[in-house]
């Protein structure tokens, strides 16, 4: 997919899902909501990637999703920041582990920015160097 799902295509997909699901009254409401949410995500986010929960990725695929080099992913695995299955040259990273790492990385970044922002107040000169490490 080259971008977010176009609005008219999303509406068409929603109508098709409604029609298909109408014939399945035994389908739980949570499943119906999940299908609707899936279309919402595909419509709103061009970068959306959907995997089965038990999928595993190569270090190259993980790097592409994280927006880093393959060697960076290998270093993250070697340092224990990212868990992998297998070893040597054929390491596989579970999608759930990648999601955990992304969430943790995002949390650390937000905490660092908040700490940096707390160091800056009205009395901080504009040219003052603030230590970030």
Secondary structure, 3 states (H helix, E strand, C coil): CCCCCCHHHHHHHHHHHHHHHHCCCCCCHHHHHHHHHHHHHHHHCCCCCCCCCCCEEEHHHHHHHHCCCHHHHHHHHHHCCCCCECCCCCCEEEHHHHHHHHHHHHHHHHHHHHHHHHCCCCCCCCCCCCCCC
